[in-house]
Amino acid sequence: MTDSTRESDAILAEARRSLAVQQDGGFHRRKGTSIGRGSADLKAWHLAAKLTKIFAATVVIVVGAGIIGAMIGGLGFGGLMITALAIAAAVVTLGAFPRMKPPKRADLNRGDVRQMVARTELWLEHQRPALPPPAVTLIDQIGVQLDALGIQLENVDPAHPAALETRKLVGETLPGMVEAYCKIPAQLRREERAGSTPDQQIVASLGKISAEIDSVTRQLADGALDDLAIQTRYLDYRYGAEGEPAALPAPARQDP
C-alpha cells in the first residue's frame, strides 16, 4: 500500500467518524448546521469579522466617553449609563447584521478548490429544508466527503482535465440537480411520474454523486489521475450536461 493510499484511507476514516458524529447530533451542536469543515470555517470567519467590529466599536465608544468625561469634568452616573447603553446597542446591532448570505449558485465553481468546496457546502446547507429526509442525510454525508475530496484536489494541477471535470461535478452538476428539485412545487414532489417521484429521483441521484465523490477521492489518492473517469453519463442523462433538469419536471397537473 502506497503512502498516498494510506493517507487517503486515513482521511476517509476520519470523514466517516465525523459523519457518525453528525448523525448523532454532536457535530451539529458544535458547528450549528454545518455539513463540512469548509462551510464551518466560512461561518467562523464571518463571526470573527463581527466580533472584530464589535470590539472596535466598543473601544471607540469607551475612548470617546473618556474624552468627553475629561472635557466636562466627569461623566457621572448618567454618562456611564449612556455609555453602557451605547455599547449594548453596538453589540446587538453589529451582532445581528450583516447576516451571512448563502453564495449564489453561479459563484460556487469559482476560486480555488478550498473556496469551491466551502461555498458548495454552505449553499447545500441552505437547500436542506426543502429536501426529503433521506436526501438530507445524503447531503450531510456529501459534505464530509467534499472535505476529503478538497484535500486531494489541492495536490492536482487545476488545468488537468480530470480536475476540471471533478470541479464541474461538485460545483455545477451537484448543485444543479438540487436546484432542479427545489424548483418543483412541494405538493408535487411525491407524485409519481414515469415510474418514480421527484423525491425518489433526488435521493437516487444524490446517492450516485456520493459514490462518485468517494471513488474520485480514492483514485486521486492512488495517483491514478490519468485513469480517472468520472461517471457523469447517468447524471447528464437525468439532469442535462450542465446540471439542468432533464427528468425532474413537475408532474402534470390534473384538471379538477
C-alpha positions as CSV (number, residue, x, y, z in Angstrom):
1,M,0.0,0.0,0.0
2,T,1.4,3.4,-1.0
3,D,1.8,6.3,1.3
4,S,-0.8,8.2,-0.6
5,T,-3.3,5.3,-0.3
6,R,-2.7,5.2,3.5
7,E,-3.2,8.9,3.7
8,S,-6.4,8.6,1.7
9,D,-7.7,5.8,3.9
10,A,-7.0,7.9,7.0
11,I,-8.8,10.9,5.5
12,L,-11.8,8.8,4.6
13,A,-11.8,7.1,8.0
14,E,-11.9,10.5,9.7
15,A,-14.6,11.6,7.4
16,R,-16.7,8.6,8.4
17,R,-16.1,9.3,12.1
18,S,-17.2,12.9,11.5
19,L,-20.3,11.7,9.7
20,A,-21.2,9.3,12.6
21,V,-20.9,12.2,15.0
22,Q,-23.1,14.3,12.8
23,Q,-25.8,11.7,12.7
24,D,-25.7,11.5,16.5
25,G,-26.2,15.3,16.6
26,G,-22.9,16.1,18.1
27,F,-21.3,17.9,15.1
28,H,-24.4,20.0,14.6
29,R,-24.4,21.0,18.2
30,R,-20.8,22.1,17.9
31,K,-20.9,23.6,14.5
32,G,-24.5,24.7,14.1
33,T,-25.8,23.2,10.9
34,S,-22.5,22.8,9.1
35,I,-22.2,19.8,6.8
36,G,-18.5,20.1,6.5
37,R,-15.4,21.9,7.7
38,G,-15.3,24.3,4.7
39,S,-18.7,25.8,5.5
40,A,-18.0,25.8,9.2
41,D,-14.8,27.8,8.5
42,L,-16.8,30.3,6.4
43,K,-19.2,30.8,9.4
44,A,-16.3,31.1,11.8
45,W,-14.6,33.8,9.6
46,H,-17.9,35.6,9.4
47,L,-18.3,35.5,13.2
48,A,-14.7,36.6,13.7
49,A,-15.4,39.7,11.5
50,K,-18.4,40.6,13.5
51,L,-16.5,40.2,16.8
52,T,-13.7,42.4,15.4
53,K,-16.3,45.1,14.5
54,I,-17.9,44.9,18.0
55,F,-14.5,45.2,19.7
56,A,-13.6,48.2,17.6
57,A,-16.9,49.9,18.2
58,T,-16.6,49.3,21.9
59,V,-13.1,50.8,22.0
60,V,-14.4,53.9,20.1
61,I,-17.3,54.4,22.5
62,V,-15.2,53.9,25.6
63,V,-12.4,56.2,24.3
64,G,-15.0,58.8,23.2
65,A,-16.7,58.7,26.6
66,G,-13.4,59.1,28.3
67,I,-12.5,62.2,26.2
68,I,-15.9,63.7,26.8
69,G,-15.7,63.0,30.5
70,A,-12.2,64.6,30.7
71,M,-13.6,67.7,28.9
72,I,-16.6,68.2,31.2
73,G,-15.0,67.0,34.4
74,G,-16.5,63.6,34.7
75,L,-19.4,61.7,33.1
76,G,-21.4,61.0,36.2
77,F,-23.9,58.2,36.6
78,G,-26.0,59.4,33.7
79,G,-22.9,59.5,31.4
80,L,-21.9,56.0,32.4
81,M,-25.4,54.7,31.7
82,I,-25.4,56.3,28.3
83,T,-22.0,54.8,27.6
84,A,-23.2,51.3,28.7
85,L,-26.4,51.7,26.5
86,A,-24.3,52.7,23.5
87,I,-22.0,49.7,23.9
88,A,-25.1,47.4,24.3
89,A,-26.6,48.9,21.1
90,A,-23.4,48.4,19.2
91,V,-23.2,44.7,20.3
92,V,-26.8,44.0,19.4
93,T,-26.7,45.8,16.0
94,L,-23.3,44.5,14.9
95,G,-24.0,41.0,16.2
96,A,-27.2,40.8,14.2
97,F,-26.0,42.5,11.0
98,P,-24.9,41.8,8.4
99,R,-26.3,38.4,8.2
100,M,-24.4,35.7,6.4
101,K,-25.9,35.2,3.0
102,P,-25.6,31.9,1.1
103,P,-23.4,32.1,-2.0
104,K,-25.1,32.3,-5.4
105,R,-25.1,29.1,-7.4
106,A,-23.2,30.8,-10.3
107,D,-20.3,31.6,-7.9
108,L,-19.8,28.0,-6.5
109,N,-17.3,26.9,-9.0
110,R,-15.1,30.0,-8.8
111,G,-11.9,30.5,-6.9
112,D,-9.5,27.8,-5.7
113,V,-10.5,24.3,-4.6
114,R,-10.9,25.2,-0.9
115,Q,-13.2,28.1,-1.8
116,M,-15.3,26.0,-4.1
117,V,-15.8,23.2,-1.5
118,A,-16.6,25.7,1.2
119,R,-19.1,27.6,-1.0
120,T,-20.8,24.4,-2.2
121,E,-21.1,23.1,1.3
122,L,-22.7,26.4,2.5
123,W,-25.0,26.5,-0.4
124,L,-26.1,22.9,0.1
125,E,-26.9,23.6,3.8
126,H,-29.4,26.3,2.8
127,Q,-31.2,23.9,0.5
128,R,-31.7,21.1,3.1
129,P,-35.0,22.4,4.4
130,A,-36.6,21.7,1.0
131,L,-35.2,18.2,0.7
132,P,-36.8,14.9,1.9
133,P,-35.2,13.3,5.0
134,P,-33.2,10.6,3.1
135,A,-31.8,13.4,0.8
136,V,-30.8,15.5,3.9
137,T,-28.8,12.5,5.2
138,L,-27.0,12.2,1.9
139,I,-26.3,15.9,1.8
140,D,-24.7,15.6,5.3
141,Q,-22.6,12.7,4.0
142,I,-21.6,14.5,0.9
143,G,-20.4,17.5,3.0
144,V,-17.9,15.3,4.8
145,Q,-16.8,13.7,1.5
146,L,-16.2,17.1,0.0
147,D,-13.8,17.9,2.7
148,A,-11.7,14.8,1.8
149,L,-12.0,15.5,-1.9
150,G,-10.9,19.1,-1.5
151,I,-7.7,17.9,0.2
152,Q,-6.9,15.6,-2.7
153,L,-7.7,18.2,-5.4
154,E,-5.3,20.7,-3.8
155,N,-2.5,18.4,-5.0
156,V,-3.7,18.3,-8.6
157,D,-2.9,20.7,-11.4
158,P,-6.1,22.9,-11.7
159,A,-5.8,22.8,-15.5
160,H,-5.8,19.0,-15.7
161,P,-8.9,17.7,-17.5
162,A,-9.7,15.3,-14.6
163,A,-9.6,18.2,-12.1
164,L,-11.8,20.4,-14.3
165,E,-14.3,17.5,-14.6
166,T,-14.3,17.0,-10.9
167,R,-14.9,20.7,-10.2
168,K,-17.8,20.5,-12.7
169,L,-19.3,17.5,-10.8
170,V,-19.0,19.3,-7.4
171,G,-19.6,22.9,-8.4
172,E,-22.2,22.5,-11.2
173,T,-23.8,19.1,-11.5
174,L,-24.4,18.5,-7.8
175,P,-26.0,22.0,-7.1
176,G,-27.8,21.8,-10.4
177,M,-29.7,18.7,-9.5
178,V,-30.6,20.1,-6.1
179,E,-31.8,23.3,-7.5
180,A,-33.9,21.5,-10.1
181,Y,-35.6,19.5,-7.4
182,C,-36.2,22.7,-5.3
183,K,-38.0,24.3,-8.2
184,I,-40.7,21.7,-8.1
185,P,-43.7,22.8,-6.0
186,A,-43.7,21.0,-2.7
187,Q,-47.2,19.4,-3.2
188,L,-46.0,17.7,-6.4
189,R,-42.7,16.2,-5.2
190,R,-44.4,12.9,-4.1
191,E,-46.5,12.4,-7.2
192,E,-45.3,9.5,-9.4
193,R,-44.4,10.2,-13.0
194,A,-42.5,7.9,-15.3
195,G,-42.3,5.2,-12.6
196,S,-40.8,7.4,-9.8
197,T,-41.4,10.5,-7.9
198,P,-39.1,13.6,-7.7
199,D,-38.4,12.7,-4.1
200,Q,-37.2,9.2,-5.2
201,Q,-35.2,10.7,-8.0
202,I,-33.3,13.2,-6.0
203,V,-32.4,10.6,-3.4
204,A,-31.1,8.2,-6.0
205,S,-29.1,10.8,-7.8
206,L,-27.5,12.2,-4.6
207,G,-26.5,8.6,-3.8
208,K,-24.8,8.4,-7.2
209,I,-23.0,11.7,-6.5
210,S,-21.9,10.5,-3.1
211,A,-20.5,7.2,-4.6
212,E,-18.8,9.1,-7.3
213,I,-17.1,11.6,-5.0
214,D,-15.8,8.7,-2.9
215,S,-14.4,6.9,-6.0
216,V,-12.8,10.1,-7.3
217,T,-11.1,10.8,-3.9
218,R,-9.7,7.3,-3.8
219,Q,-8.4,7.4,-7.3
220,L,-6.7,10.8,-6.7
221,A,-5.1,9.4,-3.6
222,D,-3.7,6.4,-5.6
223,G,-2.2,8.8,-8.1
224,A,-4.5,7.4,-10.9
225,L,-5.1,10.9,-12.2
226,D,-4.7,9.9,-15.9
227,D,-7.0,6.9,-15.4
228,L,-9.7,8.9,-13.7
229,A,-13.1,8.6,-15.4
230,I,-15.9,10.5,-13.8
231,Q,-19.2,8.7,-14.4
232,T,-21.4,11.6,-15.3
233,R,-23.3,9.8,-18.1
234,Y,-26.2,8.9,-15.8
235,L,-26.3,12.4,-14.3
236,D,-26.0,14.1,-17.7
237,Y,-28.9,11.9,-19.0
238,R,-31.1,12.7,-16.0
239,Y,-30.2,16.4,-15.5
240,G,-28.6,17.6,-18.7
241,A,-24.9,18.2,-19.4
242,E,-24.9,21.5,-17.4
243,G,-26.7,20.1,-14.4
244,E,-30.1,21.4,-15.6
245,P,-33.2,19.2,-15.0
246,A,-34.0,16.8,-17.8
247,A,-36.1,14.3,-15.9
248,L,-37.3,16.1,-12.9
249,P,-40.2,18.1,-14.2
250,A,-43.1,18.8,-12.1
251,P,-45.8,16.1,-12.5
252,A,-48.6,17.2,-14.8
253,R,-51.4,18.8,-13.0
254,Q,-54.7,17.0,-13.2
255,D,-57.8,19.0,-14.3
256,P,-60.3,19.3,-11.5
